[in-house]
């Protein structure tokens, strides 16, 4: 789909991400609910486990969001 990585599960879109350049990618659409996770969003916001986040950026290789104990 026009240079985007698109992932479907059970016929439903769960991820669409496109590469901006060698260093950046942008998630256009994310919906993990079809595979049992309450995580969904788009390039403007992310809803995860009842939390709503928008206007955030992530750089480097760290963890942005984690569920459960380690």
Secondary structure, DSSP 8 states (H G I E B T S, - for coil): -TTEEEEEETTEEEEEEEE-SSS-EEEEEEE-GGGT--EEEESSEEEETTEEEES----SSS-S---S--
